[in-house]
């Protein structure tokens, strides 16, 4: 058993720096990314609230955990909100990072669409 624990601790140690994930962005980039992510989340939430109201004809549940809200409605709203807001935050943060790092960032991430 001690042999297994030793191998686990060896695997979790950092192996050295190579790649973009190892670089720390400066304070300005972090603040800009945070602001862009908050705005994107706000806009996404407003958009899906509007769409939900148009499609279902009623306001989305404000407290999906409330037992008076139907389970399907609570799960639907929670899933839609979580996926949409997180996707918007991710896309906005990546766009801000791409803009901050310029063309060099785009050429190193060829797998993006």
N, C-alpha and C positions, 0 to 999 in steps of 0.2 A: 504494500500500500504506500509506503514512503517513496518507493521508486516512481509510482504514478504521480504523486504530488510534486515531486521534483521536476518531472517532465512538463507538468501543467505550468509551473512557475516559469520555466524556461521559455515556454511559448508565449507568455503574456508580456515578457520584457520587450521594450522597444528595440527594434533592430537597426535603427539609424535613419537618417533623413534622406528620402528621395521621393520627390513628387510634390504636387501642389498642396496636398492635405497637411504637409508639415509646415508650410509657411503661415505665419500669423498675420492677418490683415491689420493695417493701421487703424487707429481710433476713428478717423473720418470715414473709412470704408465700413467699419462695423456699425457706426451710427446711421450712415446712409442706408445700409442694408436693413437695419431694424426699422427705420422709418418707412422705407418702401414696403416692407413686409406687413407692417401695421395698416398702411393705406390699402394695400391689396386685399388684406383680410376684411377690412371694413367694406370696401366696394363689393367684394364677392358676396359677403353676407347680405348686403342690400339687394344685390341682383337676385340671389336665390329666394330672398323673402318676397320680392316682387313676383318672381316666376311662380312660386308656391301659391301665392294669393290668386294669381290669374288662373292657374291650372285647377286648383282645388276649390276656389271660391270662398276660402276662409283663411284667416291669419294662421301662420305656423304656430305650433305650440311654444309658449314661452318657457315652460318647464316640462320637458318630455318625460321626466321621471315621475310626474304626478300620475297617480293611479286612474284619474278620471280621463286622461288622454289615452286613446286607443293604442294598443301595442304596435300595430302596423304603422300608424301615423307617427308615433314616437321614434320607432326604428328608422322609418323612412327619412324623417327630418334630421335625425342625428347623423345618419350615414351621409345624406346629401350635404349637410353643413360641414361635416368633418372632411370629407374628400374634397369638396369644392374650395373651402377656405385654405386647406393645406396645399392644394395644387396651385392656387393663386399666389400664396406666399412663396412657394418654391420657385415658380416661374419669375416672379418679381425680383426675388433675391438673386437668382441666376442672371437676370438681365442687368441688374445693378452691378454685379461683379464683373460681367462681361464689359460693361461700359467703363468701369473703373480701371480694368486691366488692359483695355484696348484690344487691338487685333491679335496680340499674342495669345490671349485667352481663347479666342475662337479657333485658332489653328491647332491648339493642343487638345481641343475637345471635339474631334472629328466625328465621334459617335452621336453627338447631338443632332437633332433634326434641323 
